[in-house]
Amino acid sequence: MPENIYNWSSTADEARFTIQNMAKLVLKVSSRIENAEILIEPSEEPPFALNMKWLVTTDVDGTAAKLIVSAELNMMMKMMASGPLQKLVDHQTNALAKALS
């Protein structure tokens, strides 16, 4: 995990962690469509509305994965949360790319 993420614990369907100086989040896989989509949503009350969606597409050129993060943030929270959330997304996408290469 990025250096700003601590208290990490996870199972196959749930992750619990704290983003430094910001929030504690508990995210759970709420739905899976094999080889197409994974939807991740808070399983406990988050400090802001958030969901993450992995989309997987396959064509003749190969397979592509896209991570979409949707968060409802007021201006103050956006200033505080956008950087840590971007680091988390970058870490996840880089880890996936490394695992698949």
Secondary structure, DSSP 4 states (H G I P E B T S, - for coil): --TTEEEEEE-SSEEEEEETTTEEEEEEEEEEETTTEEEEEESS--SSEEEEEEEEEEETTEEEEEEEEEEE--HHHHHHHHHHHHHHHHHHHHHHHHHH-
